[in-house]
Amino acid sequence: MTILLDTFHWSQLLQPQYYINNGGLWLLLFVVFAETGLFFGFFLPGDSLLFVAGIYSDTLVAKFIAIFGLNLPQNLWLDLFILFALITVAGILGNTVGYMIGKKVGPAMYDWKENIFFKKKYLMQAQEFYEKHGGGAIVIARFIPIVRTFAPIVAGIVKMDKQKFVYFNIIGSIAWVGSMLCAGHFLQAWILDRFQFDLKKHLEVIVIGIVLVTTVPVILKVLTHKTK
């Protein structure tokens, strides 16, 4: 424990490899749960962590099933399916908790005093937006860092229809987890075969690449388009 504390640095919390090495699938599931519904989870590396999990799918699943003493054959598709199923459930539960938190604190917010950071018209605008585009927002938010943490909370605050939220919550989690895991596993295999470039030895490239892919389009949208 002393060695871990001496070598730990806060910057490691932004590195997906740290979670894979120190917590395996259990910690991965918690990170996905926290990042998709708890206030403090917004800084966690969800996208890059899932991508790296796809690369290490065989190792993660082997250690996981060994804990339960299961005698399952090592198989590519089975490993990916187990990862996909468990992480998808964690993502769905995370968003559900975020929605419940928002629904709990939401009514009190309408009685808050207005200030430079909070105005009631923002709640009205958010409620109108979620009534029109709530389903799409819940799905798309899964692929945008920070936004995916607060989208379900805001949905709860503005009292988005529960059945509608549940439906798009499931769709969003399936799409996000499935695409990231498959991208990690199959892109790693293709690049290694085609260019003899092992992504396992250059995980910093993955983190930078995913951050650019997920954030640059949003920044460009904000800079080039006026919003109502």
RAPE-V576719 format. One record per pair of residues at least 12 apart in sequence whose ideal C-beta (glycine too) atoms are under 6 Angstrom apart, sorted by sequence separation. I is the first residue (numbers start at 1). GAP is how many residues later the second one is. D is the distance in Angstrom with one decimal. If there is no record, write none. Layout:
I&GAP&D + I&GAP&D
//
This chain:
19&12&5.8 + 31&13&5.1 + 138&13&6.0 + 61&18&4.4 + 58&21&5.2 + 61&21&5.1 + 57&22&4.6 + 57&23&5.5 + 28&25&5.9 + 130&25&5.9 + 57&26&5.4 + 134&26&4.9 + 126&28&5.8 + 130&28&5.1 + 16&29&5.2 + 139&29&5.5 + 130&30&4.8 + 138&30&4.3 + 142&30&4.3 + 14&31&5.7 + 127&31&3.9 + 138&31&6.0 + 16&32&4.7 + 126&32&5.0 + 139&32&5.8 + 16&33&4.2 + 135&33&4.2 + 139&33&4.0 + 138&34&5.4 + 142&34&3.9 + 25&35&4.7 + 16&36&4.2 + 20&36&5.7 + 24&36&6.0 + 24&39&5.2 + 25&39&4.5 + 102&51&4.0 + 106&51&3.8 + 101&52&5.8 + 99&53&4.6 + 103&53&3.8 + 98&54&3.5 + 102&54&2.5 + 32&55&5.6 + 36&55&5.2 + 98&55&4.6 + 102&55&4.2 + 99&56&5.5 + 33&57&4.6 + 37&57&3.7 + 95&57&4.2 + 99&57&4.1 + 32&58&4.5 + 36&58&3.4 + 37&58&5.2 + 32&59&5.3 + 36&59&5.1 + 33&60&5.9 + 37&60&4.4 + 29&61&4.4 + 33&61&4.2 + 37&61&3.0 + 99&66&5.8 + 145&69&5.8 + 95&74&4.7 + 92&77&5.8 + 92&78&5.9 + 92&81&4.8 + 91&82&3.8 + 88&85&5.0 + 88&86&5.7 + 91&86&5.9 + 88&89&4.7 + 87&90&4.8 + 84&93&5.8 + 84&94&5.9 + 84&97&5.8 + 83&98&5.9 + 42&104&4.9 + 42&107&4.1 + 41&108&5.5 + 36&112&5.8 + 35&114&5.9 + 37&115&5.6 + 54&127&4.1 + 57&128&5.7 + 51&129&5.3 + 55&129&4.8 + 50&130&3.6 + 54&130&2.6 + 50&131&5.8 + 54&131&3.9 + 51&133&3.9 + 55&133&4.6 + 51&155&5.8 + 48&158&5.8 + 48&159&4.8 + 48&162&4.8 + 47&163&4.8 + 47&167&5.8 + 17&186&5.3
//
